[in-house]
Amino acid sequence: MFALIINYSFKKGDTVAGRVSGKDIVGKIVISEESGRKFGIVGDVNFITESGELMNLVLEEPTKVAQENNLSQDDDGRLLIPFSAVKAVGEFVVISEKEVS
C-alpha cells in the first residue's frame, strides 16, 4: 500500500488534520532559525491525504540562499522544505537550516 502525496492550495478556513490552518502557513516568509536568512515564501503545502500529515513546504520566490541549499524539488522544479524542519509558525515560518541542507 502507498500513500498519495498531493499539492493543495489552501483557501481561508481550510485545515490539515485540524491542527494547522493554511492561512497560518501559505504566504508567510520562511526564515532560518540559525541565521535569520530568508528562504522565500510558502506557496503551497504537500501532505498525505489519508492522514493529513504535512510533508513539505513548497517555496515560491526562492532566494539565492534557498537555491544554494540543495533542496529537493517537485516535478515542476519548485523547491521543497521538509515540514520536519519547521520549528515555529508565527509572523514567519521558522525552519532549521541544518535540517534542510
DRENKOL-831872 format. One record per residue (C-alpha): residue in one letter; z, y, x negated. Coordinates in pm, whole numbers, padded with zeros to 5 digits, always signed. Layout:
AZYX/...
//
This chain:
M+00000+00000+00000/F-00070+00352-00118/A+00039+00699-00016/L-00208+00966+00076/I-00165+01300-00101/I-00334+01597+00062/N-00362+01971+00012/Y-00226+02168+00302/S-00244+02541+00351/F+00080+02640+00520/K+00094+02871+00816/K+00402+03065+00922/G+00670+02831+01052/D+00527+02508+00904/T+00774+02289+00719/V+00764+01987+00491/A+01038+01733+00557/G+01229+02003+00746/R+01371+02145+00422/V+01108+02369+00266/S+00908+02619+00464/G+00558+02701+00345/K+00627+03070+00387/D+00903+03025+00126/I+00660+02898-00139/V+00296+02989-00073/G+00207+03334-00204/K+00506+03353-00441/I+00470+03428-00811/V+00551+03134-01038/I+00757+03219-01348/S+00910+03022-01633/E+01285+02966-01636/E+01292+02971-02018/S+01072+03271-02098/G+01015+03458-01772/R+00641+03432-01828/K+00417+03438-01522/F+00205+03128-01449/G+00022+03251-01139/I+00066+03247-00762/V+00127+02945-00539/G-00188+02898-00332/D-00123+02555-00179/V+00115+02262-00197/N+00030+01890-00238/F+00257+01649-00055/I+00271+01288+00060/T+00201+01282+00431/E+00417+00980+00512/S+00737+01118+00361/G+00675+01490+00331/E+00767+01469-00038/L+00630+01767-00229/M+00421+01662-00527/N+00255+01970-00679/L+00220+02344-00651/V-00146+02448-00662/L-00189+02769-00860/E-00422+03046-00765/E-00488+03329-01006/P-00351+03128-01302/T-00254+03335-01603/K-00352+03269-01963/V-00005+03117-02012/A-00076+02860-01738/Q-00420+02783-01875/E-00279+02720-02225/N-00015+02471-02099/N-00249+02174-02043/L-00153+02148-01676/S-00306+01878-01458/Q-00595+01980-01237/D-00708+01875-00892/D-01065+01774-00805/D-01158+02141-00761/G-01028+02234-01109/R-00721+02417-00977/L-00412+02395-01197/L-00117+02191-01069/I+00255+02226-01140/P+00464+01918-01055/F+00723+02001-00791/S+00983+01827-01006/A+00955+02127-01243/V+01063+02372-00969/K+01417+02490-01032/A+01455+02762-00767/V+01269+02934-00486/G+01368+03289-00405/E+01179+03608-00475/F+00988+03395-00728/V+00926+03024-00776/V+01110+02945-01098/I+00987+02645-01298/S+01100+02469-01612/E+00820+02532-01860/K+00925+02238-02075/E+00878+02005-01775/V+00514+02106-01728/S+00396+02102-02091/
//
